[in-house]
Amino acid sequence: MDAGAAVWTVLLMAVLAANLPFVNDRLFLVGPLRPGKGFAWRLLEWAVYCALATAAARAIESSLGQAAPQGWAFYAVLVCLYLTLAFPGFVWRHLRRQRPA
């Protein structure tokens, strides 16, 4: 995989990982269907998916060459990036107007 394809793969993976908990009512994609899944479950899933996406991105970086060492500031910015990427899913789940039944 060349560097350009790796960048797009990592970005797509990050967007999916950030929004997946808000568009899916199953626990971790394979668990039981929970129509009333609370915000705490969604936040836990978001954190786990983002950690998995970060680990996959680190593996892709290592496969392309030497992985750069990262400090705490990198991970603080990364969490803020994942929060920003999760905004469309959050709006879809919690802020859009529900139609009366």
matplotlib code that plots the C-alpha trace (Angstrom):
import matplotlib.pyplot as plt

x = [0.0, 1.4, 1.3, -1.6, -3.8, -2.8, -3.8, -7.3, -7.7, -6.8, -9.2, -12.1, -11.4, -11.4, -14.7, -16.4, -15.0, -16.2, -19.8, -20.5, -21.7, -24.3, -25.9, -26.0, -28.3, -26.3, -23.6, -20.2, -21.9, -22.5, -24.2, -28.0, -30.2, -30.8, -33.2, -32.8, -29.0, -27.9, -25.3, -22.8, -22.8, -22.3, -19.5, -17.8, -18.2, -16.8, -13.7, -13.1, -13.6, -11.3, -8.6, -8.9, -8.8, -5.7, -4.0, -4.8, -3.4, -0.3, 0.1, -0.3, 2.3, 4.7, 4.2, 5.1, 8.4, 9.6, 6.8, 7.3, 7.2, 4.2, 3.8, 0.7, -0.1, -0.6, -3.1, -4.9, -5.3, -6.4, -9.2, -10.3, -10.2, -12.3, -14.8, -15.1, -15.5, -18.3, -20.4, -22.5, -23.4, -24.2, -26.5, -28.2, -28.8, -29.5, -30.2, -32.4, -36.1, -38.1, -41.4, -44.4, -45.9]
y = [0.0, 3.4, 6.4, 8.1, 5.0, 4.5, 8.1, 7.6, 4.2, 5.7, 8.6, 6.4, 4.0, 7.0, 8.4, 4.9, 4.3, 7.6, 7.3, 3.6, 3.7, 6.3, 4.7, 1.1, -0.2, -3.4, -3.7, -3.7, -4.7, -8.3, -8.0, -8.1, -5.4, -2.7, 0.0, 1.9, 1.8, 4.6, 7.3, 5.6, 2.5, 4.6, 6.5, 3.2, 1.8, 5.0, 4.8, 1.2, 1.7, 4.7, 2.8, 0.0, 2.5, 4.1, 0.7, -0.2, 3.2, 2.6, -0.8, 0.7, 3.4, 0.7, -1.3, 1.8, 2.4, 3.5, 4.6, 8.0, 8.1, 9.9, 11.9, 12.8, 15.9, 13.7, 11.5, 14.6, 16.0, 12.5, 12.4, 15.8, 14.7, 11.6, 13.8, 16.1, 13.2, 11.8, 14.9, 13.8, 10.5, 12.3, 14.8, 11.9, 10.0, 12.7, 16.1, 15.5, 16.2, 13.0, 12.7, 12.1, 8.6]
z = [0.0, -0.9, 1.4, -0.3, 0.0, 3.6, 4.5, 3.0, 4.6, 8.0, 7.5, 6.4, 9.3, 11.8, 10.5, 10.7, 14.2, 15.5, 14.1, 14.4, 18.0, 17.2, 14.1, 15.5, 18.3, 18.9, 21.5, 19.7, 16.4, 17.5, 20.8, 21.4, 19.9, 22.4, 21.1, 24.4, 24.4, 26.7, 26.1, 28.5, 26.3, 23.2, 24.8, 25.8, 22.3, 20.9, 23.0, 22.1, 18.4, 18.4, 20.3, 17.7, 14.8, 16.4, 16.8, 13.1, 12.0, 14.0, 12.3, 8.9, 9.8, 10.9, 7.7, 5.6, 7.5, 11.0, 13.2, 14.9, 18.7, 20.0, 23.3, 25.3, 23.1, 20.1, 21.9, 23.3, 19.8, 18.6, 21.1, 20.0, 16.4, 17.1, 19.0, 16.0, 13.6, 15.8, 15.5, 12.6, 14.3, 17.6, 15.8, 14.0, 17.2, 19.8, 18.3, 15.3, 15.8, 16.3, 14.5, 16.7, 16.2]

ax = plt.figure().add_subplot(projection="3d")
ax.plot(x, y, z, "-o")
ax.set_aspect("equal")
plt.show()
